[in-house]
Amino acid sequence: MAEKSNPVLLVDYENIQDLSLLKRLLATAFEVRVFVGANQTKIPVDVVKTAQRFGERLGWVQIDGHGKNALDFHIAYTLGLLVAESKSRGLYVLSRDTGFDPLLQYLDKRGIPCRRVSSVDDWSSIARPASPSPQPTIPRATDELSESPPPPTSRQGVSMTDVQLFINGIPPRNRPKTPKTLAAHLASHFKKQASGADFSAIVTELAHRSVIVINGNSLSYRSK
C-alpha cells in the first residue's frame, strides 16, 4: 500500500502571525498544523475564517507548557511523527526561527523532503495546485535511512498522527479516564473523517504504541 503523501505545513504561530499565504494553499493538497503558544488566546477573525475553509485539512495545536523553546519542541516532535508515518511527504515549517534549520537539513540529507519557509515570497515557488500527483518538487538527497522502523499506519481511515496530536492537545485534567470514554471522545471528534471507524481498536493501538497505558478499566497517558 502506498504511503500517504499529502504535504504538510507546520506553522510556528508564536513567530509568524501573518498567515495570508494560507489562502494560496486552499487549492492544493496541503495539510496544515498551526502551533499556538500557551498564552496566545486571541486569533484574528480573518485567520479563523481562512482556517475554516480547509476543513479537516487544518488543525490547531495549543501547547500546555511555557519556556523559550517549548513550541519549537512540539513542532520537532510532530515532525518526527509525520516522518515515521511517511518518508515521502513534503514537510515545511513556517517560521523565521533559524533554529529549525539543522534538524530540517539533517532530514533532507536522508531523503526526507523538508525545509523552512519564512514569507509569502519564499513560499510562492513551492505551493502547487492539487493534481493527481500533489507532492511538491524539491531537491532530495539519495541516501536513505538504514534500519529504520516501519512507518505507523492509519487505522479505519484515521491518521494515528492526528489521533496522537488530538490527545496531546487535551489538557491532562480533562483527558478521558477509561478506554471506553476515550474511544467515545475520539469517535465524537473524528466522526466526519471516519464515521464507521472502530475507535475501540484505535484505543488498543494507542496502548500498543505506548501512548497510553491500560490497566483494567482505567488508563493513564504517556504523551505530553
Residue pairs with C-beta under 8 A, 6 or more apart in sequence:
3 85
3 86
3 87
3 88
3 89
3 151
4 85
4 86
4 89
4 154
4 159
5 86
5 88
5 89
5 134
5 135
6 29
6 30
6 31
6 89
6 134
7 28
7 29
7 30
7 31
7 89
7 90
7 91
7 92
7 134
7 135
7 136
8 30
8 31
8 32
8 33
8 82
8 89
8 90
8 91
8 92
9 25
9 30
9 31
9 32
9 33
9 92
9 93
9 94
10 33
10 35
10 75
10 78
10 79
10 91
10 92
10 93
10 94
11 19
11 32
11 33
11 34
11 35
11 94
11 95
12 35
12 71
12 72
12 75
12 93
12 94
12 95
12 97
12 100
13 19
13 34
13 35
13 36
13 37
13 40
13 71
14 35
14 36
14 37
14 40
14 71
15 95
15 96
15 97
16 94
16 95
16 96
16 118
17 44
17 47
19 34
19 47
19 50
20 120
21 94
21 120
21 123
21 127
22 32
22 47
22 50
22 51
22 54
22 58
23 50
24 120
24 123
24 124
24 127
25 32
25 54
25 127
26 50
26 53
26 54
27 129
27 130
28 127
28 128
28 129
28 130
28 134
29 130
29 131
29 134
30 57
30 127
31 57
31 58
31 59
32 51
32 54
32 57
32 58
32 59
33 58
33 59
33 60
33 61
33 78
33 165
34 51
34 58
34 59
34 60
34 61
35 61
35 62
35 63
35 71
35 74
35 75
35 78
36 43
36 60
36 61
36 62
36 63
36 71
37 62
37 63
37 70
37 71
38 62
38 63
38 64
38 65
38 66
38 70
39 66
40 62
51 58
51 60
56 192
56 193
59 162
59 165
59 166
60 169
61 74
61 78
61 165
61 168
61 169
62 169
63 70
63 71
63 74
64 171
64 172
64 224
65 224
69 99
72 97
72 99
72 100
75 93
75 95
75 100
76 100
76 103
77 224
78 161
78 165
79 91
79 93
79 103
79 107
79 114
81 152
81 161
81 164
81 165
82 89
82 91
82 161
83 91
83 107
83 112
84 149
84 151
84 152
85 151
85 152
85 154
85 159
85 160
85 161
86 151
87 111
87 112
87 145
87 148
87 151
88 113
88 135
89 113
89 135
90 113
90 114
90 135
90 136
90 138
91 104
91 107
91 112
91 113
91 114
92 114
92 115
92 116
92 117
92 126
93 100
93 104
93 114
93 115
93 116
93 117
94 116
94 117
94 118
94 123
95 116
95 118
96 118
98 116
100 116
101 116
104 114
104 115
104 116
107 114
108 114
108 115
108 139
108 140
108 141
109 141
109 143
110 141
110 143
110 144
110 145
111 140
111 141
111 142
111 143
111 144
111 145
112 145
113 135
113 136
113 138
113 140
115 138
117 123
117 126
126 136
126 138
127 136
128 134
128 136
128 137
152 160
152 161
152 209
153 160
154 160
155 197
155 198
155 201
155 202
155 205
156 194
156 196
156 197
156 198
156 199
156 201
156 202
157 193
157 194
157 197
158 186
158 190
158 193
158 194
158 197
158 202
160 202
160 205
160 206
160 209
162 190
163 186
163 190
163 202
163 206
164 206
164 211
164 223
166 186
166 189
166 190
167 175
167 206
167 211
167 212
167 221
167 223
168 223
168 224
172 221
175 182
175 221
176 182
176 184
176 185
176 219
177 218
177 219
178 217
178 218
178 219
179 200
179 203
179 204
179 214
179 217
179 219
180 200
180 217
182 203
182 212
182 219
183 199
183 200
183 202
183 203
184 199
186 199
186 202
186 203
187 197
187 199
190 197
190 199
203 212
203 214
206 212
207 213
207 214
207 219
210 222
211 221
211 222
211 223
212 219
212 220
212 221
212 222
212 223
213 219
213 220
213 221
213 222
